[in-house]
């Protein structure tokens, strides 16, 4: 199991520690570093900055939002950064949910998310393979555009730039069972948002028949500390926000996932509190047990014991979220 560093997206502004964390991760032997985006900072610009200040660590987006760019624009970002970094790029994509897609990006959420995702990936594959002009008779991502409001003058085009790697890895952030199953067929890897090494049965049906080399790369909050309850507070804050605020009360993929993992009543309660403006209570309502099983928090020996659970399953890459170089170093030592 390889280690990656997940930096996420910016809050109010750029985090001055991110570059040093990426450099430390590279020094500790981490395989990859990952950036994200929501409705603020983008994923590719910080990753390019990190690429310019590192030399060996792989560079991933976990995740770049599909609604933010056409698939050809995303492919342009990926192939450009792959060239500039000497072949270190890994493209992680996510569809997000209706609240973000329609509220921030001002686009309709696709009526068939599976089809939209499949078409998006297919266009990117065509750009990277560069075997001919991009052509897709698609429902959501037709190339050339064939809508009634178009001119009809669109011409199939092939990328001017020759991609460095036609097989640049494409990974997908997927939560629903059908979406995960499709991911195993059309992508090179899967980026789970929550992963519990003690509940792998939740994903078992979707992950049957994984082909060799397929990446399973969940994110995990890690912190070496003496007080487990205190160390879990950032995990609970993240869960409170995602379960309560990242979606509509009637359609929240994160809450649905928490329910499938056995915490349905808690997920519903967290949503009620968050949407009522009682955010601190929503965070406190996150069960410690759930926060604990999807994270690596506590003294070194406790983390060492729990890390073995992660190593025993199908996880190929563990993407660590931690602002602490000491924690990154300890995990590197334990994972050897």
N, C-alpha and C positions, 0 to 999 in steps of 0.2 A: 504494500500500500504506500503510494507516494503522498507527499504533503504539498499543499498549496496554501498560499496566503490570500484570503478574501478581504479586500479593503472596503467593499461596498461603495456607496455613493456619498458625496459630500452632504453635510448639513448646511449650516448657515454660510459656510465658506470652505475653501480648501483646507484640508488637515495638514499642517506642516510636518507631521510625523510620518505621513504615508510613504514618502520617498525613502526615509531612513529605515522604515519597517521592511520595505521591499528589498533594500540593499542587505539588511540583516538576514532576511529569509534566503536570499541568494547565497550569502556566506554560510548559512547553516545547512545548505544543501537542499532547500525546498525546490520542487520541480516547477512550480508555477505561481503566478500572482494574478489576481482577478479584480476587476473593477465592475461597477454596476451603475444603473441609472434609474430614476423614477420620474420626478417632475422638477428637476433642478439641474445638477451637473450631468454632463453626458458621460458615457462610458469610454469612448475612444480617445478623447483628448488627454485625460490623466494617464491612460495606458501608454500613449505615445511618449509622454514625458518620462514615465518610468523606463520605457524601452531605451531612451537616450542615455539613461544613467545606470544601466545594467548591461550585462553581456551574455549571460547564459540562461537565466530563468525564463520559462515560457510565459506568455502574455495572454490572458483570457478575459473575456467579457462574461460576467455572470450576474445579471444578463443584460444584453442590449435589447431594447424593446422593439418588437417588429413594427408597431404602429408608428414609431418615430421616423421611419425611413422606408422608402420602397426597397424591395429586395435587391435591386441592382445597386442602389446607393450603399446598402449595407455591405454588399460584396466588394464595392470600391474601397470602402473603409478597410475591410479585412485584407484585401490583396495589397493595398498600399502599405499598411503597417507590417504585413508579413515581409515585404521587400525591405523596408527600412530596418527591421529588426533581425534580418538574416534568417527568416523562417521560424520565428518563435510564436506566431499568432495562433490562438485557439478561439473560435467564434462561438460564444454561447448566446442563445436567443431565447426570448420569452414573449408570450402573447399578452400578458397582463390580463386585466379584467375590464368590464364595461365602464366602471367608474373612472378609471385612468384613461382608457382609450378614447372615450367620448368626452370626458370632462377636461382632460389636459391636451390630448393630441387632436381633438376636434374631428374625429373620424368615427364612423359607425363600427361598433363591435361586430365581428363577422357572425352571421347567422349559423355558420358551420365552422367552428374553430379548428376542427381537425383538417378540413379541406383547405382552409386558409393557410394553416401552418405547412401542410404538405406542399402547396404551391409555392410558398415563400422559399422553402428549402430547395425545391427543384430549380427555381430561377437562379438562386445562388450557386448551385452545383453547375448549372450551364455556364454561368459567367466564369467560374474557376476552371472548368474543363477547357473552355475556349475551343470547342470542336466546331463551332459554327455560330451564326447569329442566334441570339436568344429568342426562342419561340415557345409560347405556351398558350394553348387554348384554355385558359383558366377562368374560373368563376370569380375569383377575387384578384388575381394577379396576372391578367392576360397581357401577353407581349406579342406583337404590338397591342396597344390599347384599342379596344373594339367597342367602347361604349357609345350609346346613342348621342352623347354630348361631345364626342370627339370629331376631328376633321376627316378621319379616314386616311390621313396621309402618313401615319406612322410606318416606319421602316424597321425591319428586324436588324439589330446591330450586334456586332461582336466587340468585346473589350479591346480597346487600343493597346492597353498595357498587357503584356503577357504575365499571367500570375506566376509567382515563384513556385507554388505548389498547387497543382490541380486537386490534390487530396487534402487540402487544408482542413483540419478537424472542425466539424460543426456539431455542437451540442445543444440540447434543448432543455429548458426548464419546464417541466410538466408535472401536474399534480393529479389529475383525474386518471382513473384506470385505463380508459381507452386512449387517452393522450400519451400516457407512459408506454403503452403497448405499441402505438404508432412510432414513438420515438425510437424504440429498439429496432424498428425496420428502416427508418429513413435517415437517422442521424448516426453520428460516431460516438455519441455519449449522452448521458442524462445527468442533469443538475437538479437533484432533489432539494427542495427548500427545507423540509424537516426530514430527518432520518433517525429512526430509533433502531439500534442494533438488536434490541430485544423484541421488535415487532416486525421483522422482515416479512412475515406472512401477509402483511397489509399489501405488499407489492408483489408477492410471489407469482400470482397469476399473470400479471403484466410483464414479468421479467423472464418468463419461461423461454428457453432456447436462445439465450444470449449468444451472439457470435463472438468469436475470439477477437480480442482487442477492443471490445466495446467498453467505454468508460462509464463508471458510476461514481459521480463526484459530488457528494453532499457537502453542505456547509455545516460547520460546527463552531459554536462559541466555546472558546477555551480560556481558562484562567487558572494559574497556579496560585492558590490562596489557602489560608487556614480555615476560614469561615465559609462553608459551602453555601449557606443561606444568603450571605452577602454576595458571593460570587454569582449566584443565580439571578440577582436583581436585573442586570442588563438583559439576560435572556427573557425574563418575564416582561420587561419593558418592550422588547422587540415583539414578543408574541401578542402582548396586549394591543399594540399598534396594528399588526398585521391581521389579527383575528377580528379586532373591533373596528378598525378604520380603513383597511385596504379592501374595500368592497362595499356593496350595498347589503342592507339587512336581509334582502331576499336572495342575493346572489353573491356569495363570498367564497371563493375557491379555497382560501386558507382555512376558513371555519369548517368547510366541508371535509377537508383533509384531517383536521384535528378530530372531527367526529368519527371518521373512519379509523382513527388510531385509538378509539375507545373513550374519548373525552367530549362526547356530544353535548351533554348538559352544561359542562363548563364553558364550552365554546359559545353556546347560546347566551349564557349569563354574561360572559365577557362582552359580547356584542351589545347586549341591552345596556350595560353600564357605559360603554364607550360612546354609543350613539346618544345617550342621555347627557353627555358632557361630563360624566363622572370617570375621567380617565385614570386618575390615581387608583380608584377602586377597581377599575378594570384590570389594571396591572396586578394588583394584589390578588385578584380572583383567579389568576393563572395558577393552576395547580403546580406546586413545587415538583411533584413527581414527573409531570410532563416536561417541564423545563429541564429537569435533571437528566432525563433519559435521552434528550436530543443534544446534550452538551457534554463538555469535559471540564468539570470544575472541581476544585478542591486541592488537597495536598498532593505532592508528587506521586506518592505511592497509590493513592486512590485513582489518580488519572492513569497511572501505569496499568492498573488492574482493569479499568474500564476501557482503555485503549485496545486491549486484547479482544474485546467484544466486537469492536469496529473492524479489526483486522481479520476476524474469523468469517465475516460475511462477504458479500459480493462487491464491497466498496473497493475501487481501484485508486481513487484519489480523494484524500480528505482535505477539504478547503477550510482552513482555520481562520476564524474571525477573532482576532485578539490585538489589542493596542499595546501589548507588553512584549518587548524583545525577549525577556527572560522566559516567558511562557513559550514563545516560539522555539527558543533554544532547548528547553526541556523536552518538548514534543519531538524535536529532531533527535535528541539523545535516546528517547524511549522508543522511537520508531526504527532504530537501526537493527 
